[in-house]
Amino acid sequence: MISKEILQPFHYLFDAEILDNIAEVAFLKTFKKSDIIIDIGQDLNFIPLLVKGNIKVLREDNRGDELLLYVLESGDTCAMSLTCCMVKSASKIRAIADEDATVIMIPIENMQLWFNTNESWRNFILQSYQVRFDEMLETIDTLAFMKMDERLFKYLTDQVKLASSTNLEMTHLEIAEDLNTSRVVISRLLKQLEREGKIELGRNKIHVIDF
């Protein structure tokens, strides 16, 4: 059972019927930064609806290297997990809390029922697919058409938007893992961006100037 206060931010998305249904059947779960929320190969019996925080959604290759697909913010759900729930297949992505996060867990049987019977829920699911699809196309374009220094600066400016701050707390290794490259490459390119006057580097901190 979830309180209606928790659901207040979702009133613009869902009608009263769905809000009441979510309050009745869903449950709330909290995660610490770096906690795994959904893992590759996991059988899903819920879909996540993010209340607070950010969640990174990643793919993993055969060598165990990860690539950032997109980031979920408050009010978002994960289209990749929706797809797995619909066809009852194991998860093909890993979802990790990028900061402390609060998530509403909705049972998949309710998700499917509401999709067939409620317009506001159906619109939310379809719009979520579209937004995530557009973000994955942007990721593909970035990989195909941008050089690594351009990808890195775009990544930093995207992080500024997510954090609502030009001061980012992250390590070179964390950035390298998200961009599927080496820490040495990221360190070299960050120094290059600093020389160009676009950022200032500190210990596990990056101040983005040219934003």
Secondary structure as UniProt FT lines:
FT   TURN            4..7
FT   HELIX           8..10
FT   TURN            11..13
FT   HELIX           16..25
FT   STRAND          27..31
FT   TURN            33..34
FT   STRAND          36..38
FT   TURN            40..41
FT   STRAND          46..52
FT   STRAND          55..60
FT   TURN            62..63
FT   STRAND          66..72
FT   TURN            74..75
FT   HELIX           79..87
FT   STRAND          94..97
FT   STRAND          101..107
FT   HELIX           108..117
FT   HELIX           119..145
FT   HELIX           148..163
FT   STRAND          167..169
FT   HELIX           172..179
FT   HELIX           183..195
FT   TURN            196..197
FT   STRAND          199..202
FT   TURN            203..204
FT   STRAND          205..208
//
